[in-house]
Amino acid sequence: MALYVDANTEITAELVRKHGGGWRTRTVWELLDAALSGDTANAVTQLDRLFQAGQDPNALFGPLSWSLRRFAAATRIYQRAERQGRRVALPKAMEEAGFPAWQRDAMRKAEQQLKQLGRQRAGQMYGWLLELDLALKGTHSSPILARIAIERLLLRMSNQLRPPRQ
């Protein structure tokens, strides 16, 4: 909310109810869970529901990018430690990237999602998010093209498109 309003606006319960998202926010997290688990069909179904309800594509980008940047950051932390000849436990890298360690179940779920995503794709996430951000602000700013751009990101996380393990 602090990013939504200017510095002189008081954040009230009414403002939170009006702009907080409600079921749409829950659906965005369900979409992310499905995408990160590799269940692209479910993720695209959730995306379709959001668009049918009138959700703005740019409003979806915020929660999508916030969550996915943490996976990219955890991957970079892990890879940096490897390059420096250090070993870092994946949960520790994820905690440094902003995953809450005190939420044990959520941390285990996120760890499984990161493993499903894989090192190669998680390492490309910053680039994919930049590409999506630029597309939503430029070439894909119309609703139908924005949908295609977001679907492309979801497809990149698909189990079927996962690169073979080396």
Backbone bond lengths (Angstrom), bond angles and torsions (degrees), N, CA, C in turn:
res aa  C-N    CA-C-N  psi(-1)  N-CA   C-N-CA  omega(-1)  CA-C   N-CA-C  phi
1 M - - - 1.446 - - 1.521 110.42 -
2 A 1.329 116.47 -34.27 1.459 119.78 -179.21 1.523 110.92 -61.91
3 L 1.317 117.31 -30.28 1.459 120.65 178.19 1.524 111.72 -79.86
4 Y 1.325 116.61 -22.81 1.457 121.95 -175.87 1.517 111.97 -80.02
5 V 1.334 118.18 -35.94 1.460 121.99 -175.09 1.521 110.36 -105.07
6 D 1.332 115.80 163.53 1.463 118.30 176.53 1.530 109.79 -82.95
7 A 1.296 116.84 174.05 1.463 122.59 -172.47 1.527 112.85 -64.00
8 N 1.330 118.36 -24.21 1.462 121.57 -176.37 1.526 113.54 -93.04
9 T 1.321 117.84 -1.63 1.458 121.10 -177.58 1.521 110.35 -93.47
10 E 1.326 115.29 130.46 1.458 120.51 177.09 1.527 109.04 -79.99
11 I 1.323 116.89 133.63 1.456 121.51 177.56 1.519 107.78 -85.76
12 T 1.319 115.40 110.09 1.466 121.54 -177.53 1.522 110.27 -108.42
13 A 1.332 115.58 167.75 1.466 120.64 176.46 1.525 110.11 -60.11
14 E 1.306 117.47 -38.79 1.471 121.87 178.78 1.530 111.16 -61.24
15 L 1.324 116.41 -44.04 1.458 121.57 179.00 1.532 110.84 -63.17
16 V 1.328 116.39 -41.55 1.466 120.63 178.66 1.519 110.19 -64.36
17 R 1.354 117.36 -44.52 1.475 120.26 178.68 1.524 111.19 -61.69
18 K 1.310 116.21 -40.89 1.470 120.45 -176.40 1.526 111.96 -69.52
19 H 1.333 117.28 -39.22 1.466 120.34 -173.22 1.522 113.89 -116.26
20 G 1.311 118.02 3.58 1.459 122.03 -175.49 1.509 115.34 -74.98
21 G 1.297 118.71 -23.09 1.454 120.15 174.14 1.502 116.05 108.08
22 G 1.317 118.49 -39.78 1.460 120.34 179.52 1.519 112.78 55.06
23 W 1.332 117.51 -125.42 1.467 121.65 -177.65 1.518 111.19 -63.93
24 R 1.313 117.18 -30.29 1.469 118.74 179.62 1.522 110.87 -63.61
25 T 1.331 115.95 -40.62 1.457 119.27 178.76 1.518 110.10 -62.48
26 R 1.340 116.25 -43.87 1.462 119.78 178.39 1.520 109.69 -59.78
27 T 1.315 116.74 -41.27 1.456 120.59 -178.66 1.521 111.45 -67.08
28 V 1.320 118.48 -35.24 1.465 120.74 176.71 1.523 109.55 -61.86
29 W 1.341 116.88 -42.30 1.464 119.60 179.58 1.522 110.64 -68.64
30 E 1.334 116.97 -35.75 1.468 119.70 175.95 1.526 110.28 -65.10
31 L 1.327 116.09 -40.28 1.467 121.39 176.87 1.527 109.55 -59.54
32 L 1.321 116.74 -47.46 1.465 120.89 179.39 1.516 112.14 -62.72
33 D 1.334 116.60 -43.26 1.464 119.95 178.12 1.520 110.79 -58.91
34 A 1.318 116.26 -44.69 1.464 119.92 179.90 1.527 110.74 -64.55
35 A 1.322 117.10 -45.90 1.468 120.74 -178.41 1.522 111.14 -63.06
36 L 1.331 116.83 -44.93 1.461 120.59 -178.22 1.526 112.48 -71.18
37 S 1.309 116.58 -21.56 1.463 120.58 175.11 1.519 111.22 -85.82
38 G 1.330 116.81 -2.77 1.457 121.44 178.93 1.514 113.97 87.63
39 D 1.334 117.84 4.17 1.468 122.87 -178.60 1.525 109.23 -89.15
40 T 1.309 115.69 76.58 1.460 121.50 -174.41 1.517 112.50 -64.18
41 A 1.333 117.89 -38.25 1.467 120.52 -179.33 1.527 110.39 -58.68
42 N 1.321 116.90 -45.35 1.454 121.14 178.28 1.525 110.74 -65.66
43 A 1.319 117.60 -41.72 1.465 121.41 179.81 1.529 110.90 -61.59
44 V 1.319 116.88 -42.95 1.473 120.56 179.91 1.531 110.02 -68.51
45 T 1.327 117.37 -35.03 1.467 120.83 176.11 1.523 110.07 -62.62
46 Q 1.326 117.34 -44.39 1.463 121.13 177.50 1.529 111.01 -63.13
47 L 1.323 116.34 -40.65 1.465 120.75 177.51 1.522 110.48 -61.69
48 D 1.324 116.35 -43.00 1.460 121.01 178.89 1.535 110.68 -60.31
49 R 1.314 117.31 -43.25 1.477 120.89 178.60 1.522 110.89 -60.57
50 L 1.320 115.72 -42.22 1.464 118.96 179.36 1.523 111.56 -63.73
51 F 1.321 116.94 -43.89 1.462 119.60 179.56 1.526 111.77 -67.68
52 Q 1.325 117.04 -38.22 1.465 119.50 177.51 1.523 111.75 -63.92
53 A 1.330 116.30 -29.41 1.466 120.94 178.58 1.532 111.66 -82.54
54 G 1.322 116.74 0.62 1.459 120.34 176.44 1.515 115.19 91.30
55 Q 1.328 117.18 15.17 1.465 120.42 179.78 1.522 110.67 -64.42
56 D 1.309 116.47 135.50 1.457 122.46 177.67 1.533 109.20 -78.34
57 P 1.340 118.34 131.52 1.469 120.68 -179.81 1.523 113.59 -56.79
58 N 1.318 116.88 -37.64 1.463 119.47 179.83 1.524 111.84 -67.87
59 A 1.328 117.07 -29.43 1.457 120.36 176.79 1.527 110.83 -71.15
60 L 1.313 117.70 -26.63 1.462 121.42 176.56 1.522 111.58 -74.30
61 F 1.306 116.02 -30.83 1.455 119.63 -174.94 1.531 112.39 -61.31
62 G 1.315 117.32 -37.17 1.467 120.63 -178.50 1.521 113.21 -56.55
63 P 1.338 118.44 -60.67 1.464 118.33 -179.68 1.522 113.42 -66.00
64 L 1.334 117.09 -33.57 1.472 119.40 177.29 1.521 110.14 -61.48
65 S 1.321 116.02 -50.46 1.461 119.24 -175.44 1.524 111.60 -69.76
66 W 1.330 117.84 -36.38 1.461 120.06 179.10 1.526 110.13 -58.60
67 S 1.301 116.05 -47.94 1.456 119.87 -177.64 1.525 111.61 -69.29
68 L 1.308 117.46 -46.12 1.460 121.04 -175.37 1.531 112.26 -69.92
69 R 1.328 117.52 -29.56 1.473 119.61 176.57 1.522 111.24 -63.38
70 R 1.316 118.36 -32.30 1.466 120.48 178.03 1.528 110.62 -65.42
71 F 1.330 117.49 -38.39 1.460 120.57 177.45 1.528 110.28 -66.33
72 A 1.327 116.05 -41.22 1.467 120.04 177.76 1.522 110.91 -64.89
73 A 1.320 116.55 -41.29 1.471 120.30 -179.79 1.524 110.90 -65.04
74 A 1.328 117.71 -42.79 1.466 120.87 178.60 1.528 110.53 -60.25
75 T 1.315 116.32 -40.18 1.466 121.01 178.68 1.516 110.85 -63.67
76 R 1.329 117.03 -44.01 1.465 120.37 179.49 1.527 111.48 -64.81
77 I 1.315 117.20 -40.83 1.470 120.95 178.58 1.523 109.68 -61.38
78 Y 1.310 116.66 -45.03 1.463 122.35 -179.90 1.533 110.56 -63.48
79 Q 1.328 116.86 -45.91 1.466 121.24 -178.77 1.526 111.52 -67.57
80 R 1.323 117.51 -38.19 1.467 120.97 178.54 1.526 110.02 -62.16
81 A 1.315 116.62 -42.87 1.466 120.63 178.66 1.528 110.15 -62.18
82 E 1.317 117.72 -42.09 1.471 121.46 178.05 1.522 111.40 -60.76
83 R 1.332 116.51 -44.63 1.468 120.53 -179.88 1.524 111.44 -63.02
84 Q 1.327 116.37 -31.01 1.460 121.38 179.95 1.525 111.75 -86.52
85 G 1.326 116.87 4.29 1.449 120.94 178.57 1.522 114.04 76.51
86 R 1.331 116.34 16.12 1.462 120.89 178.20 1.518 109.42 -103.80
87 R 1.304 114.88 155.60 1.457 120.47 173.63 1.526 107.54 -107.03
88 V 1.305 115.47 132.99 1.458 120.23 175.24 1.524 106.76 -129.19
89 A 1.305 115.88 134.13 1.459 119.75 177.58 1.524 108.62 -68.86
90 L 1.323 115.85 141.32 1.454 120.40 -178.86 1.528 111.82 -55.86
91 P 1.338 119.75 -44.83 1.473 118.33 177.87 1.536 112.88 -59.05
92 K 1.339 117.06 -34.95 1.465 120.25 178.56 1.535 110.30 -67.00
93 A 1.332 117.01 -42.49 1.465 120.72 177.44 1.523 110.22 -62.60
94 M 1.321 116.19 -39.32 1.465 119.96 179.73 1.521 111.41 -67.79
95 E 1.322 116.17 -37.82 1.468 119.97 177.14 1.530 109.85 -63.79
96 E 1.332 117.44 -43.68 1.471 121.11 177.77 1.527 111.43 -62.55
97 A 1.330 116.97 -28.11 1.458 121.47 -179.28 1.530 112.60 -83.13
98 G 1.332 116.87 -4.80 1.460 118.95 175.73 1.512 116.02 113.18
99 F 1.324 118.05 2.03 1.455 119.78 175.57 1.527 107.71 -76.25
100 P 1.325 117.90 133.90 1.471 119.82 -178.00 1.527 112.06 -74.54
101 A 1.315 116.76 113.42 1.461 122.00 -177.60 1.520 112.32 -66.20
102 W 1.313 117.06 -27.69 1.462 120.64 -177.94 1.522 112.27 -72.11
103 Q 1.320 118.34 -15.09 1.469 121.41 175.79 1.525 107.59 -96.02
104 R 1.303 116.69 81.01 1.468 122.72 -172.33 1.526 112.75 -56.10
105 D 1.327 118.35 -46.99 1.468 120.70 -178.46 1.531 110.82 -64.41
106 A 1.320 116.19 -42.70 1.460 120.20 179.12 1.524 110.67 -65.11
107 M 1.329 116.62 -38.31 1.465 120.89 179.04 1.529 110.38 -64.97
108 R 1.332 117.18 -44.39 1.476 119.95 178.49 1.527 111.02 -62.58
109 K 1.321 116.39 -40.88 1.465 120.61 178.85 1.530 110.42 -63.84
110 A 1.315 116.60 -45.29 1.465 120.81 179.30 1.521 111.23 -63.55
111 E 1.328 116.64 -37.18 1.466 120.44 178.18 1.534 110.40 -63.51
112 Q 1.324 116.63 -43.01 1.469 120.34 177.43 1.536 110.59 -63.99
113 Q 1.332 116.35 -39.73 1.463 120.05 179.33 1.527 110.75 -65.13
114 L 1.322 116.81 -40.29 1.459 120.42 178.29 1.526 110.63 -64.83
115 K 1.314 116.65 -40.51 1.461 119.83 177.70 1.519 110.93 -65.02
116 Q 1.341 116.99 -39.92 1.468 120.45 176.98 1.519 110.42 -62.69
117 L 1.319 115.61 -42.41 1.457 120.24 -179.92 1.526 110.26 -63.03
118 G 1.312 116.12 -41.10 1.456 120.46 177.66 1.515 112.63 87.85
119 R 1.304 114.64 153.43 1.462 122.54 -177.02 1.527 112.35 -59.55
120 Q 1.315 116.19 -44.68 1.464 119.79 -176.02 1.530 111.14 -63.50
121 R 1.326 116.85 -50.17 1.463 119.01 -177.78 1.523 111.88 -71.32
122 A 1.323 117.67 -38.47 1.467 119.54 177.85 1.530 110.19 -63.59
123 G 1.325 116.76 -33.74 1.457 121.06 177.36 1.522 113.29 -69.14
124 Q 1.314 116.87 -20.28 1.466 121.44 178.27 1.529 112.70 -93.54
125 M 1.322 116.93 -4.17 1.467 120.84 -171.13 1.522 112.99 -60.48
126 Y 1.330 118.64 -41.90 1.467 119.58 178.74 1.526 110.63 -57.51
127 G 1.312 116.84 -44.52 1.463 120.78 178.95 1.517 111.96 -63.95
128 W 1.325 116.29 -42.07 1.466 119.79 178.95 1.526 111.16 -62.99
129 L 1.340 116.57 -40.60 1.460 119.90 -179.89 1.530 110.98 -68.32
130 L 1.313 116.79 -38.55 1.466 119.78 176.05 1.527 110.18 -63.06
131 E 1.308 115.99 -44.96 1.468 120.97 178.29 1.535 110.76 -58.33
132 L 1.332 117.01 -44.82 1.462 120.94 179.79 1.524 110.78 -65.85
133 D 1.316 117.91 -43.31 1.463 121.69 179.76 1.529 110.56 -59.56
134 L 1.311 116.38 -47.37 1.465 119.71 179.74 1.525 111.83 -65.14
135 A 1.323 116.41 -38.02 1.469 120.14 178.89 1.524 110.44 -64.81
136 L 1.329 117.21 -45.22 1.468 120.19 -179.21 1.522 112.25 -63.98
137 K 1.323 116.50 -26.58 1.457 120.36 -179.70 1.523 112.41 -94.18
138 G 1.318 116.59 -5.81 1.460 119.42 -175.87 1.513 112.53 -135.81
139 T 1.312 115.59 -101.62 1.463 121.31 -171.77 1.520 114.88 -61.96
140 H 1.319 117.45 -25.72 1.469 121.48 -176.96 1.537 111.22 -118.29
141 S 1.318 116.11 39.96 1.461 119.51 -177.12 1.527 112.84 -80.58
142 S 1.319 118.73 -16.06 1.466 119.81 175.78 1.521 108.80 -76.89
143 P 1.326 118.33 150.96 1.470 120.47 -175.37 1.533 114.68 -54.96
144 I 1.307 118.63 -42.42 1.472 119.87 -177.24 1.526 110.94 -69.44
145 L 1.320 117.30 -40.67 1.465 119.78 178.34 1.526 111.34 -71.65
146 A 1.334 116.78 -33.16 1.467 120.59 176.18 1.523 109.76 -63.08
147 R 1.314 116.02 -40.41 1.468 119.95 178.35 1.527 110.51 -60.88
148 I 1.308 116.45 -43.16 1.470 120.96 179.27 1.527 110.17 -62.02
149 A 1.324 116.73 -41.78 1.468 120.58 -179.12 1.531 110.83 -64.54
150 I 1.330 117.31 -42.15 1.470 120.47 179.03 1.523 110.12 -68.52
151 E 1.327 117.16 -40.87 1.467 120.55 177.90 1.530 110.88 -60.60
152 R 1.317 116.93 -36.74 1.468 120.48 178.13 1.531 110.28 -60.36
153 L 1.329 116.21 -42.83 1.459 119.36 177.47 1.527 110.72 -61.93
154 L 1.323 116.73 -44.17 1.467 120.66 -179.96 1.526 111.08 -63.01
155 L 1.313 116.87 -39.64 1.470 120.53 179.26 1.522 111.75 -64.70
156 R 1.307 116.63 -33.61 1.470 120.00 179.72 1.527 111.85 -63.82
157 M 1.337 116.53 -21.22 1.465 120.54 179.66 1.527 112.38 -94.91
158 S 1.314 117.49 2.59 1.461 122.54 -175.71 1.518 112.80 -64.19
159 N 1.323 116.68 144.83 1.458 121.98 173.79 1.531 110.39 -60.29
160 Q 1.317 116.49 -39.52 1.462 120.87 -176.96 1.523 112.57 -66.17
161 L 1.310 117.81 -25.65 1.461 121.17 -178.88 1.530 112.79 -100.69
162 R 1.306 115.90 9.01 1.460 120.19 179.83 1.521 109.53 -66.30
163 P 1.337 116.92 129.11 1.461 119.31 178.27 1.533 110.34 -63.66
164 P 1.333 117.48 150.31 1.466 119.23 178.92 1.528 110.46 -63.89
165 R 1.332 115.71 146.49 1.468 120.96 178.88 1.521 109.87 -71.86
166 Q 1.317 114.94 143.37 1.464 120.02 -179.57 1.502 110.70 -101.51
